[in-house]
Amino acid sequence: MSATENAQPSPQAQASDPRNSAWVSANAGSGKTTVLVWRVIRLLLDGVPPGRILCLTYTKAAAAHMANEVLKTLSAWVRLDDEALDAEIARIESTAPSPGRRARARRLFASALETPGGLKVQTIHAFCDRVLHMFPVEAQTPAGFEVLDELGERNLLETARLQVLTDAGRKPESALGKSLAHCIEIAGDETIEQVIGEAVKARQHLDGFDFAASRRAMLAALGLSESDSPDTIAREILEDGGIPRREWQGCGEALLAIEGNAAKIGAALIEAARTPSVDYYLSVFLTADGKPKADTTFGKKSDLAKIERIRDWLFAERIRLAGLRDKLQAVNEVERSCALFTIASEVVARYRQAKERRGVLDFADLVTRTVALLEREESAWVHFKLDGGIDHILVDEAQDTSPEQWRIVAKLAEEFFAGKGASERRRTIFAVGDEKQSIFGFQGADPVRFEEMREHFSRQVTASGGALSKPRLLNSYRSVDAVLKAVDKVFLPQDARKGLSASDDAEPVHVAVRKKAPGMVEIWPAIPAIKESGEDDGWDKPLDRMRENSAQMRLARQIADAVKVWINGGLSVGDRRNSDRPRAVTPGDIIVLVQRRGTLFDAILRALKQAGVPVAGADRLVLTENIAVMDLLALGDALLLAEDDLSLACVLKSPLFGFGDEDLFTLCFDRSGTLAESLAGAADAKYAEAARTLAHWRESAMHLRPFDFYSRVLGRDGGRKKMVARLGPEAADALDEFLAAALSYESAETPSLHGFLSFLRRANSEVKRDLEAEGTSVRVMTVHGVKGLEAPVIVLADTTTLPPKQKESRLVALGSDENAPLIWVGSKEETSQALLKGRDRARGLREQEYRRLLYVALTRAADVLVVCGALNKNQKDGLAEQGSWYDLVHSALAEDGSLSTKHKVPYSKDEVTRWRTPAFPPLAMEHAKQPPVPEQAPAWLAQGVSETSASFVRLRPSYLSRDAVRDGSQTGGGRTRGVLLHRLLQSLPELPREEREPAALRYLAQSAPELNDTAREKLAREALLVIEHPDCALLFSPQSRAEPELLARIREGGGEIEIPARLDRLVVNATNIVFGDFKSDMAVPGSLAEIPAHYLSQLAAYRAALAQAFPGREMTALLVYTAAPCTFEIPRESLDSAWRRLKTQTSPALS
């Protein structure tokens, strides 16, 4: 027996064993993706067809990553020799393969590629999308429906909300009108808007809303009867009292005869007898928060003894009224909640009608309609079709799966373990997750459900004669031992680990694979708030600005100082790709984490930029709050209304024109008309050019669609380049999303500039920037945003406060059941005891998720973890809030005298605390007390470059078009789209016409699993239209060649140019040559004059290379825009001019 066969299987190999169903609990960094990939591969090795495996992931990025990992592994196996392939299979399966298994392994890559639709690795929403498109009749959904993006969803919801509130205001006697009036009596505009928004988000409670049934459910949940109402309880308070109303006057007079507090109570009782009022009568006996008043409030003990009967009445009445007051509050809670849900249910109804008119669904619909489809009694046909195509279900990030999504998984797997389904063939369910990382409660995820579903499937598997394997992955391949021991110690106390897992008694255990790698946890002293003088509170200062001496601003500067020290040689980390040998820290190694975006988040970004540290910018942007988008909105406003001086002034100061305050003052001072008139009449060349540009844009805006207009402003007219140059690379993402919003608007509405501006402002959408790649910049992110990522150095900055209570939901569920009624909770003084218990339960769950967020944050660190924080003015004695992240970490680590030590560092005036295992050697920071002083620049650096240095130039034509990338006109998404289209245009012409579309869809399913079916179909259709376009017939003829490469050396002037080129299509004849280049830009030029100069330079370089390879032949250059499709034949003169310009730009010595 070989050593391989004797080897103990790794935890990943055990967890990925496809012979059994499994429910894997995996610590952070333990290789969950590896287990999923291995299990899929092992299923394929066992002969399971790829189409019978369904992998459900939480995000599109995770789906794409997993699919790519599977295909990368399988493609690598094709090239390995037998010995190397056996070793790879043994690493996954812990046993050497047979020759037949080895041969099957070599065929898996081809099998996966040839499977219709490819590997089914997708998000739950993508799966639901596919199912509903397969069964539109059974699901009662529009055939060929499209899925609303976030922008479209917000716009439709906001439109529905405005319609409902307008109707309610116009018809005050209607049910809507009365409900709105009731809400207005008890809350302000902002509160009503917020609570309606929360109710609409919980719209599963509003489907088929029944006022009477909902009221009964709320009353029962609060312990009330159906007959209870504000009127009945008011009568009970005033007329059925322990003190008969006829006795109030007499009791009051008796109390008046006694001096002191008794006399005050007596006067109040007499007043209550004259004008009976519930609130006033309650105030006689109860405190402001509804508690019975103390005995002494009614008088001295000796005095009250003289009126014993009245004293007993008073003491009994206060107890009775305390209960009735709570009962009245509970009834009022029901009444206001019913009023709220009457409005919210109408909003949801109109939103649903708007979706039906447009034939669209939102993301929530995808899940709820799939659940309804699968649970419907008459859906046996659907189950038969699906059941026949799925044998193995794998669920990633199972702890973040919502109850509704679990219902889908449960229904799909129902037949796996029942009847014939359990006996005919091996079928398995597999889930991997970590309760400790369940942090998406606001999306419906519940860690308790993770445990419940484990038990559910365990019972099903056991009943079918099998066993559900429940392995635990404790080994961490990410973090060093110092970090993991710190995590275990932080969550060792019972209070700290409450809610971390299903059993609060379970202590966290992490095992480091990188045991010998050095690591460190550093805790900075919390920065205290200082008393502010208010001397700089000028009237012209922004109200929301952050003071330079505030604790948060000082912390941000300290973080920036520390990062500067670290990246200048002050810190080293282990290089995992090189046996953990120390290497210098780079900006891309560092992630700074905060709980939420706000003042500290902005301050850190600002401080890093001011310190000259490369920083990636914000990970999320509110589109209409981004300065670049605000400038474009102002441009639209100024063009629509020439009298809008403010909008025009904003546009002129924007990067589009770059005017300064002095320029505006010159235009505005002592003017007689509008700013536009002043600009048009100005003689200065700068003003005249701006006026001409605005006039041209105003004319374009009148006849172009919003997308076309803004594409022209940003593309041809250079707006994007100007904005990215001045505002930074994050502006490019906002501009892309802005143009995407224009397309979304045009697909749903009759396009107009005014309509688009209104649409965008109503939607108020958010842009998520992709900061997942390490890159070369420091990343500042929220803990929610960093989930799934890691970094060698993590700085946990926002740590000193608990979740703010003002951010709590105003809707509280009375019970743990997902269908428990929701109640609108008011202030503490206006809330019943039953609802207070519900609110406290919700608050407890929120605090548990808060601690799980800390676990996620701590376990992102691979080598170094830094914990710091800023105190606010309400935190006394320099202490963070009890139970806050800083408090939990500091009390566990900094106060551990055996393992913590104090150190002086160059970026902190106070000593910092370091905690680590004593056996670990110190890091480079110990020897870098000051940042290294740069050496004096060598003299040769300032010398000019001689002409001989430029005598040889390598010119890559494909790089010339990347000017578009450098100036921000093309983003990652656009480049990916271009790569996919070029691959389709390269390969599809070789296939018979009828096979092209299926082949294109198969390729896109494999190469772009993150795209939905609609997006893939659009890309395939775009490629096919180009191939079949008459103007492109020669380019795709049998004599043409796809992606030919050539290398040319051309002597020009005093030097030589080397041109390595790869052309998209080439046709070579005896007398002439035709070559074509494809561009996937969304903005298509209207004429030759609008084609970007760098595209002409690229074609000119291609022509020069071809002329050297094929001298004496006529050249025809075609530029093909795939989006239209549209073909331009570039004149010789244009190419000659572009070639001269290119030589001059590349090196003057060649021109």
N, C-alpha and C positions, 0 to 999 in steps of 0.2 A: 504494500500500500504506500502511496506517495506521501510526501510531506504535506502536499496540498490537501490531500484527502483527510489527513489526520488533524489539520488545522481547525481550531475552534472558529465557527462562523462569527463574523463581526456582527455587532448589534444591527447595523443596516441590512446585512444579509439575512439575518433572522426576521427582521420586520418586513422585508420585501419578498419573503417566501410566498409565491402565488398559490400554493396548494391549499391554503386556508384563508378564510376571511380574517381581517385583522383591524384592530382599533389601536393606533399608535399614539402614545403620549410622548411628545418630544420637547426637550428643553431648547431654549434659544441657542442657535449655532450648532445644533446636533446633526444637521444634514437632512432636513425633511425633504428637500428637493431631490437629493440623491436617492433617498428611499423610494420616492415616487417614480423616478426615472428607472431605477433598477427593477422595480416591480413590473413596470410596463415592458421592459426589455425581457424579463424572465417569462412573462406571459406570452410574448411573441416567440421566444425560444421554445415554449411548450406547444407551439402550433396554433395559438389563438389568433384568428384573423384580426388585423388592426382595426377593422370597422366594428368589432364587437367589444372594444374597450372604450369606456367613456370616462374621461378625466375632467373633473370639475374643479376649477381654480377660483380664487377670489378676485383676481384682477386680470386684465388683458395682458399686462406685462408678464405676470407669472405664467399665464398660458403660453405666451410666445417663448419665454425662457425655457419652460419645461419641454415644449415640442422641439425647440432647437437643440436642447441637450440630448434628447433621445436620438434625433436624426444625426447629430454630430458624432455620437458614439457609434451608431450603426454604420455611418459612412466611413469612419476610421477603421472599423473591423474589416471592411472590404479590402483594404490595402495591407493588412497585417499578414505576416507569415504564420504558419500553423502554430509554432511554439509561442509566439507573442499573443496570438488570438486565444490560445488555450489559457494563458496566464490572465488575460483580461476577463474571460468568462469565469475562471476560477475565483477571481477577486470579487465578482458579483454573487456567484452561487456557492462559493466555498468548496467547490469540488471540480475536478477536471472534467471537461466535456468528452462525450463519445465522438467518434468521427462523424456520425450522422448529425449530431447536434452542432458540431463545428461547421459542417456544410450548410446547415440551416441558418446559422448565424451570419454567414456571408451573404445569404439571399435576403435577409431582413430589410436592408436598406431599400432595395428595389421593390420589395413587397409593400413597404410603407408608402413609397412614392406612388405606386400604381393603384393604391386603394382609393376608390371614389370618395371624394371629400377629405381624404387624408386622415391622419390620426385625429380622433375626436378629443382634442385637448382644448377646452374652452371654458369661459365663465358660465355661471348658472344662467345669466341673462342671455348669453349667446345661444345656449342650449334651448332655452324657452323660446327664443326668437325662431329658431329652426323648427321646433315642434309645432308652434302655432302656424307657421307658414305651410307646414306639411298637412295640417288638419284645420284649415280655416272654417269649414262648414261646421265640423264637430265642436270647435272652440268658440263658434259664433263671433268670429273676428273678421274684419274686412280682408278680402283676398288681396294679396300684394301690399299689405299695410307697410308703412314705414314707422320707424321708432323716433319719437320726439327727442331731440337733444335737450340739454338742460336749458338752453336759451329759449327754445320754443315752448317748453313746459312752463317756465316762469311767465312768459308772455301771455299764454292762454289763461293761466291761473289768475294773473293780475287783471286781465280783461274781465274775467268772470267775477272777480271780487268787486271791481268797480261797478259793474252792471248791477250786482245784487244790492250794494249799498245805495246806489242811485235810486233803484226801484223802491227800496225800503224808505228812503227819504221822501219820495214822491207820494207814497201811499202809507201814511202813518197809521191808518186803521187796519191795515193788512197784518197777517201773522208776522211777516218780515218786519214791517214798520214797528209793531209793538215790541218785537224782540230787540230791535236796534235801540229803541227808546229805553228799554230795560237795561241794556248794556251801558248806554251813555250815562244813566243815572248813577252807576256804581264805578265807572272807570273812565280814564281819559282816552284821547284819540290813539296815542301810541300804544297804550296797553291793549285796547280793543284790537288794533291792527295786529299786534304781536300774538294775541291769544287766538284770533281767527286763523292766523298763519299756522300756529301749532295744531289747531283742530283739523285743518285741511291736510296737514302732513300725516295725521293719524286717520286717514280717510277710510281705513278698513272698518272703523267704528261708525262711519256715516253712510255706507252703502245701504240703500233701502231704509233710510232713517225713519223711524216711527216714533213720533213725539210721545204718545201715551206709553208705549212699551219701554222706551228709554227712561221716562220719568219713573215708572214703576221699578225698574232695575236700580236706578240711583237711590230711590227711597229705601229699597230693601237693603242695599249695601251700607246705608247710613243708619240702619236700624229703625226706620220710620215706617208708618203705615200709609196706605194709599189715601186715607182720609185726611192726613196731615197737610196743612197749608199754612201760609203766614197768617191768614185770618183766623183759622181755628186755634192756632197756638196763641195769638194775641188775645182772643177771648178767654182762653185758659189762664193767661197771665193776669188779666184785669178783672175778670168776673168770677172765676172759680178759685180764687185765692184762699190761702190759709187764713188771711184776715179779711172778713167780709167787707165789701166796699162801703157799706153803711157805717162801719166802725173806723174808717180811715180818719175822719175828722176828729172823732173822740180820742183816738190813740194819739193823734198829732198834738191835740191840746194838752193831753196828760204829759206828753214828753216836753212840751214847751214850758211846763211848770218846773222842770228840772233844768238847772243851768248847765252850760258846757255843751258837749257833743250831743247829748240827748235833745236839747232844744233845737239844734240844727236838723236833726233827723225829724223832729216833730214838725218843724216849719216845712220841710220838704214833703212830708206826708200830707199835710194840709193842702199844699199846692197841687199835689197829685190828685187829691179828692176833688178839687175845683175843676181841673182840666186833665182828665185821665189820658195819659200817654204811656205807651209801652216803654219807650226808651227812658222817659223820666222816672217812671215807677221802678224800673230795673236799677237805675242809678242810685235810688234810695238805699238799696240793700246790697248792691254788688259793686266791686271795684271796676276800674276801666277795662281790665282784662277778664272780667266775668267771674271773678272769685268772690265768695261770700265775705262781706266786711267783717273785720275783727270785732269781738265783744265790746272792746273799749270804745269803738266808734259810736255805739249806741248809748254810752254813758258809763258812769262809775258803777261798779258792782253793787255798792251799798244803795245807790239811788235806784237802780233797776230792781232791787229786791223789794222796793216799796210798791212797784207796779208789776208784780210777778206774772199776772195773766198776760199783760201786754208784752212783757219781756219774752215770754215763751212764744207768743205769736210772732214777734220780730225774728227770733232766732230760727224758728221753723220756716218762716217765709223766705229767709235768705237762702236756705238750703234748697227749698222748692224752686225758687226763681233761678238759681244757678243751673239746675237741670233743664228748666224750660228755655232759658236763654240759649243754651247749647243746642237744644232741639230746634229753636227758631233759626239759629245760624245754619244748622244743617238743611232745613227746608229752604232757606234763602239760597244756599249753595246749589240746591237742585234747580230752583227757579232760574238762577242766572246761567247755570250750565245748559239747561234746556233752551234758553234764549240764544245762547252762543251757538249751540249745535243746530238750531233752526236756521241761523244765518249760514253757518259753515256748510251744512248739508246742501243748501241751495247753491252755494259756490261750487261745490263738488259736482252737483248735478249739471250745472251749466258748463263746467269744464269738461265733463264727460260728453255732453252734447256737441261741444266744439270739436272734440277729438273725433267723434263719429262723423261729423260733417266733413272733416279733412281726411278721414280714413287713416288715422294714426293711433299709435299706442304709446304710453310712456313706459319707463323702466319698471315701475311698480306694476303696471298692467301685465307685463310679460310674465311675472311670477304669479300674480293672483289668477290670471286667466289659465295659466298652465295647471295650477293647482285645481281649479274648477274643472278643467277638462279631464284630468286624471282621476278625480274623485267622483265624477258623474257616473251614475249607475249604467247609463247607456253607452259608456265609453269603452266597452269590451273590444271593439274593433281597433281603437287607438292602442290599447294595451297589447293586443295581439301583434300589431305592426311594430311597436317599439320593443316589446319583449323578445321578438324574433331577431332583433338587431343588437341587443346589449346583453353581454354575459358577465361583464366585470365593471363595477363602478368604483372609481377612486375619487375621494374628496380631499382636496388640499385646504389648509387653514380652516379645519372643521370648527374651531372654536368661534369663528366669525360668521358662521352660517346661521341665518335667521330662522325662526320657527317655520315661516312659510316655505322657505327653501328646503328645510328638512322634510316637510310634507311631500315635496316633489321627489326627493331621494327615496323616502320610505315607500312611496307608491311605485316608483320604478323598480325597487328591489323586492317588492311584495311577492312576486311570483318566483323569485330566486329560491325561496326556501319553502314553497308550498306545492303540493301535488306533483304533477309531472315536471314542473320547472325545477324541483329539487332533485329529481332522480335522473333526468335524461342526460344532463351534462354538468360538468363542474362550473359553478357560478359563484362569484365572491363579491363581497362588499369590503372596501378598504377605506379607512379614514385616518388622517394624520393631523394632529393639531396640538395646541398647548393652551390649557385653560388660563395659564398665567399671562398669556398675551391676548386675551379677549378684551379689546379696547374700543369696539365699535358698537357700543350699546345704543347710540343714537340712530343706528341703522337697523336696529332690531336684534343684533347678536346678543346671545345670552349664554354665559359659560355653564350655567346649570343645565341648559338644554344639551350641551356636549355630553355631559354625564348621563342624562336621561336617554339620549339616543344610543349611547353605548350599551346601556342595559336593554333597550328595545331590540337592537340587532342581536345582542347576545342571546336573548330569549328565542328569537326567530331561528338563529343558526343552530342553537341547541335542540330546538324542537324538530329540526330537520335531520338530526343525527350527527351534526358537526359540532365544532367548537370555535368560538371567536377568540382568536389570539389577542392578547392585550400587552404587547411589549412596551417598555419604557426606554427612551433614548436619553441617557444621562450625559453621555460624552459630548463635550463642546469642542468643535474643531476651530472655532473662531477666537475665543477669548483666552488669555493667559490665566495661569492659576491665581495670580494676585487679584485680578478682577472678579473671577468666579467665587473665590473665598469671601471677597467683600460682599458680593450679592447674597450669598448664603447667610452671612452674618447680619446684614441689614434686615432680612426677612425672617430671622430666627425668632424674635419676640412674637408672642401670640397675637397681639394687637396689630403688628406690622403685616403679618401674613394672612389676616382675616380677609376672606374673599379671593385670595390668590389662587386657590384651587377649590374643588368641591368639598374637600375635607380640610377644615381650618387647622386640624391637628397635624397635618402632614408637613414636615419640615422640608424646605427646598434643598435639593442635593444636586450639585453640578460637579462633573469630573472633567478636568482639563486634559486635553490631548497634548497641548503645548506646555507641558509641565516645567520644562527647563528654560522656557523663554522668559526674559525679564519683563516685568510690568509694574504698574504703579497706580495707586488711587491717591489723588491729591485733593484736599479740602481747604478752600480758602475761607478766611473769616468773612462772615456776612457783612456787607457794607451798610453801615447805619445811615438813616435819614438824618439830615441836619436842618436846623431851624432856618427858614428862608426869610430874608429881610423884606422882600417885596419891592426893593428899590428899582428893579428892572421891569416892573409891571406897567409899562407905558400903554397908552390907549391903542397904539398901533401894533402891539405885539399879539400874535395869534393866541387864542384862548387855549388851544390844545397843544401848545409847544412844550417841549421838555426842557427844563432848566439845565444849564450846563453843570451846575453843582449838585444836581439831584443824585440820589443813590443809584438809580438805574443808569444814568449817563456815566457816572464814575465807574460802575461795574463794566459797562460797555467799553470804556477806554482801557480798563485793566485787561479785559479779554483781548483787545486788539494788541496791547503791549506784549502780552504773553505769547500770542500767536507769532508776533514778530521775532521774539526771542527764539521760539521753537524752530521756526523755518530758517533761521540764520545760524543753525548749528547747536542750538541749546537743548535739543531733545532728539533721541533716537528711538526707533522701534524695531521690532523683529521683522525681517524680510521672510515671509512665509514661503516664498518661492525659492529661497536660498537657505534652507535649514535654519531659519530664524536668526541669521547673522544680522548684527545691528546695521541699520541704514538711517540716513538723515530723513527727517520729517519734511514733507512737502505740503503746500497749502491744500492740495486735494485729499490729504490724509485726515483732515480735520473737519468735524461737523459740530456746530454749536446748536444745542437743542433748547427750545422753549416750550411752555405749555400751550401758549396760544399767541397768535399774531397781535401785536399791540405796540405800546410805547417802547418796551424793552427790545422787542424784535427789531423795530425801526432803528433804535439807538445803536444796536450792535452792528447792523449793516452800515450805518453812517460812520461809526468809529473805525471799522475795518477799512472802509474806503478812504477815510481821512489819513489812516496810517499807511496807506499805499499797499495794503495786503490784497491780493487777488480774491475777489468774493463773487459768488455766483448770483447774488441777488435773491429776491423773495421767491419762495417756492409756490406761492399762490398770489394771484392778483385779482382784485375786484375790477372788472373790465372798465366800468364807467368812472372808477376812481384813479385809473392809471393816467398819468399826465399826458402821455402820447395820445391816448384815446380821447381825453378831454379836449386836446387841441383839435382833433379831427371833428369832434362834435361841435366845437365852437366854429370851425370852418363851415360846416353845414348850416349852422344858425346864421352866420354872417352872410352867406350866399342867398339864403331864403329871405332874409329881411335886411335890406341895405341900411335901415335906420338903427340896427342893433350895434351901437358903438362899442359896448363892452365886449361882445363876442369878437368883433373885428380887431379890437385892441389885443385880445388874447391870441388871436391868430398871428398878428404881426409880431408879437413877442415870442412866438413859438419857434422851434427850429425850422419851420417851413420858410420863414423870412428873416429871423434873427435880429429884429429891431431891439434897440435898447430903450431905457426910460427917456433918454435925451431925444431919441428919434420920435417917440410918441409925443413928448412934450412939445416939440417943434410943430407937429401936426395939429395938436389939440388946442394949444394956447390961442386964445382970442379968435377962434374960428366962428364963423357965422352959421354954418350948416352942420351936416353930419360928418363923422370921421371919414366915411367913404368919399364924400364930396371933397373934403380937404385933401385926401390922398390923391384923388384924381386930378386935382388942380395944382398939385405941387410940381415945381420945375425940376427939383433934384432928380438925378438919374436913378438913384436907389428907390425913391418913392414912385417914380414913373414905371419902373420895371415891376414893382409890386402891384401897382394898379392894373397894368396890362395882364399880369398873371391872374389876378382875382377876376378880372373881366372875362378872361378865357375860361376859367373854372366855372364862373357863374353860367356861362353859355353851355358848357358841357353838362353841368348838373341839371339843366332844364330838360335835356333829351336823352341822357344816359341813365341806365339803371344804377342804383347806389353802388353795387359791387364794381361795375365797370368804371364808374366815376372815381371812386377811391383807389381802385387799382391803378388808374392813370396818374392820379396825384402821387401815389406812393412809388410807383414803378417808373414810368417814362419821365415824369417830372422830378424825380429824385427825392421825393419826400421821405421815403423809408431810410435812404442813406443818411440824410440830414438828421433824422430823429435818432437813429441808432448811434451815430457819431456823438451826439450831444447827451443822450439820455441813457446810453449803455445797452448791452445786449439783451437785457430783460424786456426792453421796449419792443424788440422784434417779435417776441411771443405774443405780446398784447396786440400788436398790429396784425399778426396772422389770425388771431382769434376775432379781431374786429372784422376782417374780411370774411372769415367763415360765418360770422353772425349776419353779414350782409347777404350771403348766399342762402342761409337758413331763412332769413326774412323773405327773400324773393320767392322761395319755394312755397311759402304759406300765404303770402299776401300780394295784393296788387302793388307792384313796386313804385315807390316815390321817395324822394329824399326826406321829406317831412315825416312820412310814415315810418321810415327806417330809424330816424333819430328818436321818435317816440317809442318805437318797439324796443330799442336798445336801452333806453332809460328805464322803461318799465321792467324789463327782464333783470337788469342789474346782475349779470352773470359773473361767475368767477372763473379765472383761468388757472389751470394747474400746470406749472412748468416742470419739465422733466429734469430733476436734479439727481437721478439715480446713478448716473455714471460718475466715477470718481473725479475725472477731469483734472484741472490744474488750479482750482479755486476752492477757497473755504466755502462750505455750505452752511447756511443758517436755516433751520427747519423746525417744524413742530414735531412733537413725538408721534402724533398720528401719521404725519407725512413720512417719517423715517422708518416706519414699520417695514420690515423686510430688507432694510439696508444695514450696513455696518461701516465702521471706519476704525483705523488704528487709534485715533485720538478723538474722544468724545468730551465735549464741554457741556455740562448740564447747568444752565444759567438761571432759569426761571423756577426757583425751588422753594421760596420762603412762605408761600401762601397756599391755603386750601382752595378748592374750587369756589369761585365767588357765588354767593347765594342769589345774587340778582340775576345770574345766568340760568338759574333753575327753571325747569318747565313750570308753567302756570296750570298745567293739566296734570292731575295726580290720579293714578289708577288705584282703585280700592280693591286690592287683591293682587296675587301673583299670576293669576290666569291671564292669558293674552287677550281674552275677551272681557276682562273686568271693566266695569263702567269707569269712564273718565269724569272727573269733577274739576271745575274751575276753582282753584284755590286763591283766596284773597290774602289780606294781611293776617298776621298771627292773631290779632285781636278780633278779627271777623271770621275766624275759622273754628269749626266744631272740633271736638276732641277726636271723633272718628277720622276726620280728614287730616288732622294733625298727625295721627298715627300713620296714615297713608303717606303723608309728606315725609315723615321721619324715615319710613321704610325706603322711599325713593332716594332720600338723601344718603342713607346708609349704603344703598347699592351704588350710588354715584361715588362715594368715598372709596368703596372697594375697587371700582374701575380706576379711580385716581391712583391707588397703590399698584394696580396692574400696569398702569402707564409708567410708573417709576421702574417697574421691573423691565419693561420694554426699553426704556431709556438707558438703564444701566448695562443691559446686555448687548447694546449696540457696540460697545467699546471692545476692541480686539487687544489693545496693548495698554493704553493710558486712559484713565477716567478722571476728569476734573469736575468737582462739584462746587458751585459758588452760588451767590445770591445777593439780592439787594433788599433791604428792609424798608418798609414804609413808615410814615410818621405815627401810625397807630400801634406799631410793634415796639414795646418798651424794653429797656435793658438789653438791647442788642440781641434779642431772641426771636427766632422764626416761630411761626405759629406751631403749636403742638400738633403733631401728626402730619406736618408738611414734609415734603421730600427732604428738605435740608435738615429738619429735625430728626427724621428717621435715619438718615445717613450719618449725621454728626454724632448722634447719641450712640450709634452702633460702632463707628470706626474711630472717630477723633478722640472719644473718651476711653478707648482701649489702650491703656498705657503700655501694655506688653508689646504691641505691634505698631503703634503710631509714634512718629517722631516729628519734631519741629524743624523747619528749615527756613533760611533766608533766601529769597529769590529776587531777581532784578525787577520783576513786574508787580511786586506787592510791598507796601511799606511795612505791613505786619507779617509775622511769620506764618507760613502755611503748614498744614499738617499732612504728612504722607503716611499712608498705610500700605504695608505690603508684607509678604512672607519674608522673614529675616534672611533666609538662605539666598534670596535673589540678589545679584550684584547691582550696584547703583547704575542708573542710566546716565547718558551723556550730560543731562541737565546739571548734574552735580558739579561738573567741571566748567560750566558756562555761566558764570555769575554775571557777565556783561555780554551784550551782543558783540560779535566780532566786528572790529573796525575794518572797513574795506581798504585794501591796499591802494596806493596811488596808481592811477591808470598809466600804463606804459606809454612812452612818447609816440610810438608808432601808431597808436590808436587815433591820434589827432592828425596824422598825415593823410594827404589826399591819395586816392587810388590812381595808379598810373594807367595809361591807356592799354598797356599790355595785359593788365589784369582782366580787361573786358574783351580780349581778343577771341575768347571761346565762350559761347553761351549755349546752355541746354534749354530748349524751349518746349514745354509740354503743352500742346494745344488744349487738352482737356482741362488744364489748370486755369486757362484764361477765363473760362466760363465761371470759375469759382469766385470771380469778383463778386458775383451775385450773392455768394455765401458770405463773403467778407463784409459786404455792405448791408447784409441782413435781409436781402430780398428773397432768400430761400432758407427754409428751416429744415430740421431733422425730418419732419413729416413729409415735406416736399421732396427732399432727397430720396427718401425711401420710396415714395411714389415713382420717382424718376427711374430708380434702379429696377423696380418691378416692371414698369412699362418697357424699358429697354430690353430686359430679358425676354419678355413676351414677343416683342418685335423681332428679336433675333431668332427665336425658335419656332414660332407658330407658322411662318410661311413654308416651312419644310413639310408640314402635315397636310393631308387632304382637307379641303375646306370644311367638310362636315365634322371633322375631328378637332378643329381648332378651339372652339368654345369650350367643350368639356375638358380639353387639355389645359386651357388657360385657367379654368376654375380649379382644377386639381393642383396646378402649380401654386396658385395664390393661396389655396387652403393650407398648403405645406409651408410656404415661405412667408405668409402674412396671416398667421392665425389670429392676430389681434384685431383684424378687420372683420366686420360683420358681413353677412352674405350679400347685402345690398351694395356695400362698398366694393366687394370683389367683383360683383357682376358689372358695376360701372367701369372698373379698370379693364376688365376683359373686353367689354363692349368698345371702350375707347381704342384699345389696341387693334381690334378687328376692323373698326371703321377706318383706321389709318391704312391697314394692309389692303383693304378693298377700295380705297379712294383712287379714282382715275389718275390723279396727278402723281400718284406714287407707284403706278403700275410698273414702270421700268425698274424702280428701286427693289421691287420684290419679284422681279422676273427670274426665270431659271438661271440666266447668265449672271445674276448679281451675287455678291458675296457679303456675308454678314460678319461684322466685327473684324475686318482684316487689320493686321498690324504691319507697320513698315518703319524703318529707321532711315532718315535722310540727313546728309551733311551738306550744308550749303555755304559756299564762300561768299561773303558780302563785305565790301569795303576792306577794312584791314583785319577782319576776323572771320570766324567760322561759327555757324549756327547748327546745332544738332537738334533734330526734331524727331523724337519718338512719338508715333501717332497710332491711335486705334480709331478707325472710322466706323460709324454705325452701319452704313451700307455703301457698297462700291460696285460700279459696273464699268468694266474695261473693254473697249472695242478697239478695232485696228486704228481708227482715226480720232476717236474722242473718248473722254472719260466723264462719267457722271458719278458724283458722290453726294450722299445725303447725311444730314445730321438731325437727330430728333430732339426736340425740346418739350418738356412736360409742364412748362409754366402754365398757370391758370390764366394769367393775363396775356392775351394774344394781341400782337400789334395790328393796327388797322391798315398800316402801309409799310413800305420799305423804310421810310424815314423813321419809323418808330421802333425798328429793331435795335436792341441794345448794341453798343459799339463792341463790347467784349465778345459777342457772338460772331460779329463780322471778323474780328481779329482771329478767332478760332478757325473759321472757315478759310481765312487767308493763309494761315499756317498750314492747314491741311493741303491747300492748293499748291503751296510752295514745295511741300514734301512730295506730292504726287508728280509735280513737274520735274523734279530731280530724278524720280524713279521711272517716269514715262515721258521722256523729252519729246517735244514736237507735237503733242496731241492737244486738241481742244478740251477745255475744262468747263464743266457745268456744275455749279454748286447749288444744292437745294437745301433749304432750311425748312423743316417740317414741324409745325406746332401740333401736338397730338390732341390738345383740348378741343380744337374746332371741328375736325382737323383742317389745317390750312397750310399750303405749301408756297414758299417764296423762292423764285430763282434769283440769285444774287448777281447783279451785273458785274462785269469785269472791272469797270471803273471803281465800284465800291470796294471790291477786294484789293485792287491796287492801292487805293488810299489807306485801307485798313492795314495792309502790309507795311507801307511806309511808316505809318504811325506806330505800329508794333515794334519795328526795328528801333525807332527813336526812343520809345519808352523802355525797351529792353536794355539797350546800350547805345549811347550816342556814337560810339566808335564804329558801329556797324552801319550807320545811316549815311 
